[in-house]
Amino acid sequence: MTTTNRSSSPATVFTDTAVLAGRILRHWRRRPGALVLGFLFPVLMVVMFGYLFGGAMAVPDGDYMDFLIPGMLAMTMLFGLEAMVVAVTTDAARGVTERIRAMPVRTGSVLAGRSAADLLNALVGLAVMIVTGLLVGWRPERNLGLTLAALGLLLWLRLAFTWVGIFLGLVLKTPESAVAVQILVWPVGFLSSAFVSPDTMPGWLGAIASWNPLSATATAIRDLFGNPSWHDQSWAAEHAIALAIAWPAALTALFLPLAVRRYRALAS
């Protein structure tokens, strides 16, 4: 069944996007327990790594907690990938996707609505993590403009991961198959500079970690926040802000059209 287009005007597209994003938000409101657990899980990781293992971490020119919090902010953006895959596959399994396809809305509005709802979810997750960081003693040391730029880079990364998740969810189709993505998220997250410097890893592994998009964002926001950073001398670390802009742009440019094409193929 093909999605019917009632109008292509910007106002209509915006309205459709807002309506579909609202549907997702209302669904989340009916499942507050899962939502709260999702927000609290990164907090648990901060406690675990910061207090249980932090004493063994010697960060040059700073405290490990100040190094960890920006890394965990970046990790929180990655956690949105698995949540997006599960959400898309669950909608498909329950027949929700089929019902939406029969509605007179544009394909772009369907996917944009899900992306918009996910960014709102990411904003709440960021707020929870920032409050957590402030409670454990972390502080942004630079001005408000640079702090807002760091938060912008985090949301930019989350947007890219959102489109990766939407595409994978449309390809995998079932919640059971999404477990594979959940398993892969962890190696991607830990093989980065979120918890330790790539300089502390074996050479070949450190090189991979240095070029991880998550590492680029984590290193960039540490610089923008004025927080301590391990002295990674790689080209990727020295140009982290540029890479924190370029990596999400590349991922979005690749996976957004793939997601739209996949959705249209399924709707035809």
C-alpha positions as CSV (number, residue, x, y, z in Angstrom):
1,M,0.0,0.0,0.0
2,T,1.5,3.3,-1.0
3,T,1.4,6.4,1.2
4,T,-1.0,9.0,-0.1
5,N,0.4,12.6,-0.4
6,R,-2.3,15.2,0.4
7,S,0.1,18.2,0.0
8,S,3.7,19.0,-0.5
9,S,3.6,22.4,1.1
10,P,6.1,23.1,3.9
11,A,3.3,23.9,6.3
12,T,1.7,20.5,5.7
13,V,4.9,18.6,6.0
14,F,5.7,20.4,9.3
15,T,2.2,19.6,10.6
16,D,2.4,15.9,9.6
17,T,5.9,15.7,11.2
18,A,4.6,17.3,14.5
19,V,1.6,15.0,14.6
20,L,3.6,11.8,14.1
21,A,6.2,13.0,16.6
22,G,3.4,13.6,19.1
23,R,2.1,10.1,18.6
24,I,5.5,8.7,19.5
25,L,5.8,11.0,22.6
26,R,2.3,9.9,23.8
27,H,3.4,6.2,23.4
28,W,6.5,6.9,25.6
29,R,4.2,8.6,28.2
30,R,2.3,5.4,28.6
31,R,5.6,3.5,29.3
32,P,7.2,5.8,31.9
33,G,9.1,2.9,33.6
34,A,11.1,2.0,30.5
35,L,11.8,5.7,29.8
36,V,13.1,6.4,33.3
37,L,15.3,3.3,33.2
38,G,16.7,4.5,29.9
39,F,17.6,7.8,31.4
40,L,19.1,6.3,34.6
41,F,21.3,3.7,33.0
42,P,24.0,6.2,31.9
43,V,23.8,7.6,35.5
44,L,24.6,4.1,36.8
45,M,27.6,3.9,34.4
46,V,28.9,7.3,35.7
47,V,28.8,5.9,39.3
48,M,30.3,2.6,38.3
49,F,33.2,4.0,36.2
50,G,33.7,7.2,38.1
51,Y,33.7,5.8,41.7
52,L,34.6,2.1,41.3
53,F,37.3,2.4,38.6
54,G,38.1,6.1,38.6
55,G,40.7,5.8,41.4
56,A,42.9,3.7,39.1
57,M,42.7,6.3,36.3
58,A,45.4,8.9,36.2
59,V,44.3,11.7,33.8
60,P,47.1,14.2,33.1
61,D,46.3,17.7,34.5
62,G,42.9,16.8,35.8
63,D,40.4,14.6,37.6
64,Y,39.0,11.4,36.0
65,M,35.4,12.4,36.6
66,D,36.0,15.6,34.6
67,F,37.3,13.4,31.8
68,L,34.5,10.8,32.1
69,I,31.4,13.1,32.0
70,P,32.0,14.4,28.5
71,G,32.7,10.8,27.4
72,M,29.4,9.7,29.0
73,L,27.5,12.5,27.3
74,A,28.7,11.2,24.0
75,M,27.9,7.6,24.9
76,T,24.4,8.7,25.8
77,M,24.0,9.8,22.2
78,L,25.1,6.4,21.0
79,F,22.6,4.6,23.2
80,G,19.9,6.3,21.0
81,L,20.9,4.0,18.1
82,E,19.7,0.8,19.7
83,A,16.6,2.4,21.1
84,M,15.7,3.7,17.6
85,V,16.2,0.2,16.0
86,V,14.0,-1.4,18.6
87,A,11.3,1.2,18.2
88,V,11.2,0.9,14.4
89,T,11.2,-2.9,14.4
90,T,8.5,-3.0,17.1
91,D,6.2,-0.7,15.1
92,A,6.7,-3.0,12.1
93,A,5.9,-6.1,14.2
94,R,2.8,-4.6,15.7
95,G,1.4,-3.4,12.3
96,V,1.8,0.3,13.3
97,T,4.0,1.0,10.3
98,E,1.4,-0.5,7.9
99,R,-1.4,1.7,9.4
100,I,0.8,4.8,9.1
101,R,1.5,4.0,5.4
102,A,-2.2,4.1,4.7
103,M,-2.5,7.6,6.1
104,P,-2.5,10.6,3.8
105,V,1.0,11.8,4.9
106,R,4.3,12.2,3.1
107,T,7.0,9.6,3.6
108,G,9.5,12.3,4.7
109,S,7.1,13.4,7.4
110,V,6.8,9.8,8.8
111,L,10.6,9.5,9.2
112,A,11.1,13.1,10.3
113,G,8.5,12.7,13.0
114,R,10.4,9.8,14.5
115,S,13.7,11.7,14.2
116,A,12.2,14.8,15.9
117,A,10.8,12.7,18.8
118,D,14.1,11.0,19.3
119,L,15.9,14.4,19.5
120,L,13.5,15.5,22.2
121,N,14.2,12.3,24.0
122,A,17.9,13.0,23.6
123,L,17.5,16.5,25.1
124,V,16.0,15.0,28.2
125,G,18.7,12.5,28.4
126,L,21.3,15.2,28.1
127,A,19.7,17.2,30.8
128,V,19.7,14.2,33.2
129,M,23.4,13.6,32.4
130,I,24.4,17.2,32.9
131,V,22.6,17.3,36.3
132,T,24.4,14.1,37.2
133,G,27.7,15.6,36.2
134,L,27.1,18.7,38.2
135,L,26.2,16.6,41.3
136,V,29.4,14.7,41.1
137,G,31.5,17.8,40.8
138,W,32.0,18.2,37.0
139,R,31.8,21.7,35.6
140,P,32.1,23.3,32.1
141,E,35.1,25.6,32.5
142,R,34.5,27.8,29.5
143,N,31.9,30.4,28.4
144,L,28.3,29.8,27.7
145,G,28.8,30.0,23.9
146,L,31.3,27.2,23.8
147,T,29.2,25.1,26.2
148,L,26.2,25.5,23.9
149,A,28.4,24.6,20.9
150,A,29.4,21.4,22.7
151,L,25.8,20.5,23.3
152,G,25.1,21.2,19.7
153,L,27.8,18.7,18.6
154,L,26.2,16.1,20.9
155,L,22.8,16.5,19.3
156,W,24.3,16.6,15.9
157,L,25.8,13.2,16.6
158,R,22.5,11.9,17.9
159,L,20.7,13.0,14.8
160,A,23.2,11.0,12.7
161,F,22.8,7.9,14.9
162,T,19.0,8.4,14.6
163,W,19.1,8.0,10.8
164,V,21.4,5.0,11.2
165,G,18.9,3.4,13.6
166,I,15.9,4.2,11.4
167,F,17.6,2.5,8.4
168,L,18.7,-0.6,10.4
169,G,15.2,-0.9,11.9
170,L,13.6,-0.8,8.4
171,V,16.1,-3.5,7.2
172,L,15.9,-5.8,10.2
173,K,12.0,-5.6,10.6
174,T,11.7,-7.6,13.8
175,P,12.6,-6.8,17.5
176,E,14.4,-10.1,17.8
177,S,16.8,-9.2,15.0
178,A,17.5,-5.8,16.7
179,V,19.3,-7.6,19.4
180,A,22.3,-7.9,17.1
181,V,22.5,-4.1,17.0
182,Q,22.3,-3.9,20.8
183,I,25.3,-6.2,21.0
184,L,27.3,-4.2,18.5
185,V,26.7,-0.8,20.2
186,W,28.9,-1.8,23.2
187,P,32.1,-2.5,21.3
188,V,31.6,0.7,19.3
189,G,31.1,2.7,22.5
190,F,34.0,1.2,24.4
191,L,36.4,1.3,21.4
192,S,36.6,5.1,21.7
193,S,38.0,7.8,23.9
194,A,34.9,7.9,26.1
195,F,36.5,6.2,29.0
196,V,40.3,6.2,28.3
197,S,42.7,7.7,25.8
198,P,43.4,5.7,22.6
199,D,47.1,6.3,23.6
200,T,46.7,3.7,26.3
201,M,45.6,1.0,23.8
202,P,47.7,-1.2,21.5
203,G,48.7,0.8,18.5
204,W,46.3,-0.7,15.9
205,L,43.4,-0.6,18.4
206,G,44.2,2.9,19.4
207,A,44.2,4.0,15.7
208,I,40.7,2.6,15.3
209,A,39.5,4.2,18.5
210,S,40.9,7.6,17.4
211,W,38.9,7.6,14.2
212,N,35.7,6.5,15.9
213,P,33.0,9.2,15.4
214,L,32.2,8.9,19.1
215,S,35.8,9.7,20.0
216,A,35.7,12.8,17.8
217,T,32.7,14.2,19.6
218,A,34.0,13.2,23.1
219,T,37.3,14.8,22.4
220,A,35.8,17.9,20.8
221,I,33.4,18.6,23.7
222,R,36.1,18.1,26.3
223,D,38.0,20.9,24.5
224,L,34.8,23.1,24.3
225,F,34.0,22.5,27.9
226,G,37.6,23.1,29.0
227,N,37.8,19.7,30.6
228,P,41.0,17.7,30.9
229,S,41.9,15.3,28.0
230,W,44.4,12.6,27.8
231,H,47.3,13.7,25.6
232,D,46.3,11.8,22.4
233,Q,48.7,13.1,19.7
234,S,46.9,11.6,16.7
235,W,45.7,13.7,13.8
236,A,42.1,12.8,14.6
237,A,42.5,14.1,18.2
238,E,44.1,17.3,17.0
239,H,41.3,18.0,14.6
240,A,38.5,16.6,16.7
241,I,36.1,19.5,16.4
242,A,36.2,19.3,12.6
243,L,35.7,15.6,12.7
244,A,32.8,16.0,15.2
245,I,31.1,18.0,12.5
246,A,32.1,15.9,9.5
247,W,31.4,12.4,10.9
248,P,27.7,13.0,11.7
249,A,27.3,14.9,8.4
250,A,28.7,11.9,6.5
251,L,26.6,9.4,8.4
252,T,23.4,11.5,7.8
253,A,24.2,12.0,4.1
254,L,24.5,8.2,3.8
255,F,21.8,6.8,5.9
256,L,19.0,9.4,5.6
257,P,18.5,8.8,1.8
258,L,18.9,5.0,2.4
259,A,16.2,5.1,5.1
260,V,13.8,7.1,2.9
261,R,14.5,4.7,-0.1
262,R,13.9,1.7,2.1
263,Y,10.7,3.0,3.5
264,R,9.4,3.8,0.1
265,A,10.3,0.4,-1.1
266,L,8.4,-1.2,1.7
267,A,5.4,1.0,1.1
268,S,5.2,0.3,-2.6
